[in-house]
Structures are given as structure tokens and as C-alpha cells.
Amino acid sequence: MLNNGFDKCDGEPTLHIKEREGKILIVILYVDDLIFIGSDDFLIANFKQVMKSEFEMTDLGLLRYFLGIEVKQTENGIFISQAKYVAKFLERFKM
């Protein structure tokens, strides 16, 4: 990540940020999972191309689930929840 112009966040070792000319790309790398968000389509496309050329990578499309958190992306924003986790927990304890 550092070789590709990203800065590593001091407070969160999985978080990398690239800022160029008012545009930003944020990447979270956790074990073998990678999620990213950006303000520029070119930055995003270029990042995907670089990662695919350096690593064996599969693009799964829009994020739906990550580390137990459900993610829903709509025109009104990005919403996260742990509804499935809570439902399993309640079922387990017959609540």
C-alpha cells in the first residue's frame, strides 16, 4: 500500500488513505479482505487495476457484509447494522 502512494493511519493499522488534488481513496485491509471507498471513479478503477496486477483478487462488487456487519448502500446513503447477529443471539437464548 505504501508503495502505491497510500498513507497508513497511525490509530488504525488496517486503514490506508490516499489523497490527491482534493480526491480521496480509503482502503481497509483485514487479513485477506479488502474494502475501499473513494470520491473519484478514476482513482477507484486505477486502484482495482493495480491490485489485480499485483495480487490474485476477485471483485465481489458492492459491499454487502464485512466482519459481521451488514451493509446496505442506497441513493440516500450507506447503512450498517448487525440485525442478523442480533437475531441469532436472541434465538440462541430463546428470546
C-alpha positions as CSV (number, residue, x, y, z in Angstrom):
1,M,0.0,0.0,0.0
2,L,2.8,2.4,0.9
3,N,4.5,1.8,-2.5
4,N,1.2,2.8,-4.2
5,G,1.1,6.3,-2.5
6,F,-1.1,5.4,0.5
7,D,-0.5,6.8,4.0
8,K,-1.1,4.3,6.8
9,C,-3.3,5.5,9.7
10,D,-1.4,5.7,13.0
11,G,-4.5,4.9,15.1
12,E,-5.9,2.1,12.9
13,P,-3.3,-0.3,11.2
14,T,-5.8,-1.7,8.7
15,L,-6.7,1.8,7.3
16,H,-4.8,3.3,4.4
17,I,-5.6,6.7,2.8
18,K,-4.6,8.3,-0.5
19,E,-5.4,12.0,-1.1
20,R,-4.6,13.7,-4.4
21,E,-5.9,17.0,-5.7
22,G,-8.9,17.1,-3.4
23,K,-9.8,13.5,-4.2
24,I,-9.6,10.7,-1.6
25,L,-9.4,6.9,-1.6
26,I,-9.8,5.0,1.7
27,V,-8.8,1.3,1.9
28,I,-9.3,-1.1,4.8
29,L,-7.2,-4.3,4.5
30,Y,-8.1,-7.0,7.0
31,V,-6.3,-10.4,6.7
32,D,-7.5,-11.4,3.2
33,D,-10.4,-9.0,2.8
34,L,-10.2,-5.6,1.2
35,I,-12.8,-2.8,1.2
36,F,-12.4,0.6,-0.3
37,I,-14.4,3.8,-0.9
38,G,-13.4,6.8,-2.9
39,S,-14.5,10.2,-4.2
40,D,-13.3,9.6,-7.7
41,D,-14.1,6.9,-10.2
42,F,-10.7,7.1,-11.9
43,L,-8.9,6.5,-8.5
44,I,-11.1,3.6,-7.8
45,A,-10.7,2.0,-11.2
46,N,-6.9,2.5,-11.1
47,F,-6.7,1.0,-7.6
48,K,-8.6,-2.1,-8.7
49,Q,-6.3,-2.5,-11.7
50,V,-3.1,-2.1,-9.6
51,M,-4.4,-4.6,-7.0
52,K,-5.4,-7.2,-9.7
53,S,-2.0,-6.9,-11.3
54,E,-0.1,-7.4,-8.0
55,F,-2.4,-10.0,-6.3
56,E,-4.9,-12.7,-7.2
57,M,-8.1,-10.8,-6.5
58,T,-11.8,-11.2,-7.0
59,D,-14.1,-8.2,-7.3
60,L,-17.3,-9.0,-5.5
61,G,-19.0,-5.8,-6.3
62,L,-20.7,-3.5,-3.8
63,L,-20.0,-4.3,-0.1
64,R,-22.9,-6.3,1.5
65,Y,-21.3,-7.9,4.5
66,F,-18.0,-7.4,6.3
67,L,-16.8,-8.8,9.7
68,G,-20.3,-9.5,10.9
69,I,-21.7,-6.1,9.8
70,E,-24.4,-5.9,7.1
71,V,-24.0,-3.0,4.7
72,K,-26.8,-1.6,2.6
73,Q,-26.0,1.1,0.0
74,T,-28.8,3.2,-1.4
75,E,-29.1,6.6,-3.0
76,N,-29.8,8.1,0.4
77,G,-26.5,6.8,2.0
78,I,-24.7,3.8,3.4
79,F,-26.4,2.0,6.3
80,I,-24.9,-0.6,8.6
81,S,-26.5,-3.0,11.0
82,Q,-25.9,-6.2,12.9
83,A,-29.5,-7.4,12.6
84,K,-28.6,-11.0,11.6
85,Y,-26.2,-11.2,14.5
86,V,-28.8,-10.0,17.0
87,A,-31.4,-12.3,15.6
88,K,-29.1,-15.3,16.0
89,F,-28.2,-14.2,19.5
90,L,-31.8,-13.9,20.6
91,E,-32.7,-17.2,19.0
92,R,-29.8,-18.9,20.8
93,F,-31.1,-17.7,24.2
94,K,-34.7,-18.3,23.3
95,M,-35.7,-14.7,23.5
